[in-house]
Amino acid sequence: MALARKRAIDIVVVWKLDRFGRSLRHLVNSIAELEALGIAFVSLRDQFDMTTPGGRLQFHVVSAMTEFERALICERVRAGIAQAKAEGKSWKRGRNREYKHGKPSNSTLWRRAKAVNDYLAQL
């Protein structure tokens, strides 16, 4: 948006609409700001062009459906968590003990190297 405010660009092209904004309100406000600055907005995957009345209508319909879908997913997740709690089940993700901070621990690497060496010794 900083480039748009500086008038350094004429058009904003995005791959998909949901990659541009976080919520329907954010999308609508951002698109309105771009229109006020005279900057075109085009979504390649959703195939609509905000420079036309039909494109603006399609944008609002798709945005509303996307927000509705997101709300349904959140509702389902909350219901699943509530059901798991009611049944006394653990609803949190398990911790992978072999990995710490996205990397295998030293003991894991040592065990793997030992297993490979043992296998090679049998050959």
N, C-alpha and C positions, 0 to 999 in steps of 0.2 A: 504494500500500500504506500510505502514511502516513495517508491518510484512513480507511482500514479499521482501522488500529491505534488511531486516536482515536475510533472508533465513530461517525464522522460520516456514514457511509453504511450502507444496509441491503442493497444489491444492487450487483453489478458486472455491467454489460452490455457485451459486446464485439461488434464486427461479425463478426470471424472469429478462431478460436482461435489461429492462428499469429501474429496481431498482438499477442497478450497475452504470449507467452513466447518465449524464445530456444531452449530445448531441452525435451525431454521431462521431464528432471529439474526444470528451472526451473518448468515448467507444473504438475507434480504437487506440488511444494513450495508454490507460490503458492496453488493450489487448496486444499491441506490447511490452509494458514494461514488462508485465508478461511473455511473450514468451522469451524476451531477458534474463530474470532472470531464465528461465527454469521452470516456474511454470505453471501448467495446469489450464485451465479455463473451467468450465462446467456450463451450464444453465439448470436447471431441467425442468422448464415449457416449454421453447422453444425447448428443447430436442436436443441440439447440443453440440458437444464436440470439443473444439478448438485444440485438439491434432491431429486431422485428417484433410487432405485437404478438404474433403467434409464439415466438421464442420466449417472450416474457410469461405468457400464459402457461406454456409447457414447464418453464422453470418453477413456477409457483406450485403447480400440480405435483411435479416430481419431488420438490422439496417437502411438501406436506406429507406425501407418502413415505418418504425417507424418515422423516421425524416420527411418524406413526409407527413404522417398523422398528425403529430404535427403542421407542417407548415400550413396545410389546416385548422385545428381547429383555429389557431391564425388568419388566414385570415378571416374566417367566423365571429369570434368574433369582429374583427375590422370593418368589413362591417356592422354588426348588430349595433354596437355603432354609426357608422357614420349615419346609417339610422335613429336611434332613435334621434340623435341630429338634423338631418334635419327635422324630424317631430315634434320637440319641446318636445319630451318625455324625462322623466328622465331615464337615463340608469344606474345609480348607484344603488347599493343595498340599500334597506331601513334599517334604524336602528331599532332594536327591543328595544323599550323603557323599556320593563319590565326587561330586563337583562342588567347588567352593568358588564363588565369584566368577562363574562361567568357565572355569578351568578345572581339569582333573587335579585332585590332590596328589601330593608326592607319593603317598602310600598306594594310591590307585595306579599311578604310573609304574611304580616298583613292581606291583603284583602282575601287571600286564607284561612288563619286560621279562619277569621271571617265568611267566607262562610261555612266552615265545621262546626263551632260551631252553626251557625244558623240552618243548616240542622239537626244536632244532637238534637237541642232544639225542633224541630218539632216532633221528634220521641217520 
